[in-house]
C-alpha cells in the first residue's frame, strides 16, 4: 500500500510537471500569436496610412514661389481651407491666391447661393491681410462632371494670365482626383501643379482615418469617384 501511495504521488507530481510545462508552451504560443498580431496591425496601419497619403498628396518641393495658390471649393467656402491657402501667400510660397467656386444656379447674375460664400471669403481674406490685388474669386459652372468643368474653366483663365505654376489646395481625400484632373488640363498650357491636401476644418485627419467613421466614409466616397473619373476617361491613362 505504501508503494502504491508513492506511485500515485509520483504520478501526481509528474502530471503537475507536465501541466506546468504545457502551460509554458501555451502561454508561449499565446505570446507569440500576440506579437504576430501586433506586427500585423502595425503593418496594416502603415499600409492604410500609405494609401491615405496617396489619396491626399502633398508636394511642397518647389524651386521658387508658385505663381498662384488655387483653393478648390464647391458652392461653400471652408474658412480653415481659406486660411491655409492664404497662409501660403503670407509665407511667400505663392504670389497670389485664387478661390474657385461653383455656380449652383444657371443664371447670368450672381445667385443668392453664392452671395453668402463670397461674403464669407471676402471677410476672411480681409482678416488675413489679403485684398483684390493678391486674391480673386473665379466662379465656374456646375455642369457634370463638376470637378473637370471647374478645372477646365479655371485653368483656361489662369493660362491666359501667364500662370505656369499652381499650388492646388483641396479638402482631404478629394485631392488625388482633383490633382490628376488639374494636371491633365494644365499639361497643354505647361502649367505645373503642386497638390496640397488639407484636413483642416474636417472632423477627421490623415492619421488613423480608418478608425474614424467620417474618415472611412470620405475615403470610400472619394475613392469611388476617382475610379469613376478614370473609367469615364476624364483622367488620361498615363496620369493614373
Protein Blocks (a to p, Z undefined) as FASTA:
>chain_A
ZZmmmmmmmmmmmmmmmmmmmmmmmmmmmmmmmmmmmmmmmmmmmmmmmmmmmmmccdfb
dfbdcfbdcddddfbccfklmmmmmmmmmnopafbdcdddddfbdcfbdcfklmmmmmmm
mmmmmmnopafklgccddddfbdcfklmmmmmmmmmmmmnopabdcdddehjlmmmmmmm
mmmmmmmnopacdddddfehiabdfeoplmgfklmmmmmmmmmmmmmmmmnopacfklZZ
